[in-house]
Amino acid sequence: MNQQLLAKTFVELADNLVADFDLIDFLRLLTDRCVGMLGASAAGVLLADRDGKLRVMAASDEQVRLLELFQLQNDEGPCLECFRTGTQVIVPDLTREIDRWPHFVTAAHQSGFGAVQALPMRLRDEVVGALNLFRATPGPFDPAATHIAQALADVATISLLQQRTTHRSTVLNEQLQTALNSRVLIEQAKGKLAERQNIDMEQAFTALRGYARAHNRRLSDLARAFIDGTEPLHGLVP
């Protein structure tokens, strides 16, 4: 494991404690680093909205985003169980859980995943979501990697709760609702850019994210400008 990248990741996640931050980009950083450092094939983050309903907030690729949505639509799967119990759900071989989650296991197999671990995003008794790591091949998970993944999830959760006050839940719910609205804008911008440039959705997201970072823009603001056509955004796609 790249120790320097791991240390940098903890700093980047904790750095959001001291400044306003782009939640969507922040969570995508979390999923990307879990894939890059911990041997996961894909990763996703589910967070609860103001009504306590889980939403897909970030995914390392389009395939796992669709699988996470499928899980929510069918109301079954390790990520939902993790959120509801507040405990880790580790499944080294999904084929053995076909009776437990018949729809999810079938969909995961069709998506090319053979194992999954869902880690709670919680602070004390408050569970705000789950970090989900998927792997293509079945087999036991490395306990050390699982420990690191849970630590990353814990740091991310603290960042999400950074603005807590005596009305912390209200503040968090408002923040998550804003992020959900931003997610809709970003998905619309991805679709528009993908169609215009004849590229796939993942390439479209990468282009939007890269442009936003290069120009010090919030991803949601850039997405709105692109959808509305209010700015030329030269160089958005090389």
Buried (B, 14 or more C-beta within 10 A) or exposed (E): EEEEEBEEBBEBBBEBEEEEBBBBBBBBBBBBBBBBBBEBBBBBBBBBBBEEEBBBBBBBBBBBBBBBBBBBEBEBBBBBBBBEEEBBBBBBEBEEBEEBBEBBBBBBEEBBBBBBBBBBBBBEEBBBBBBBBBBEEBEEBEEEBBEBBBBBBBBBBBBBBBEBEEEBEEBBBEBBBEBBEBBEBBBBBBEBBBEEEEBEBBBBBBBBBBBBEEEEBBBBBBBBBBBEEEEEBEEBBE
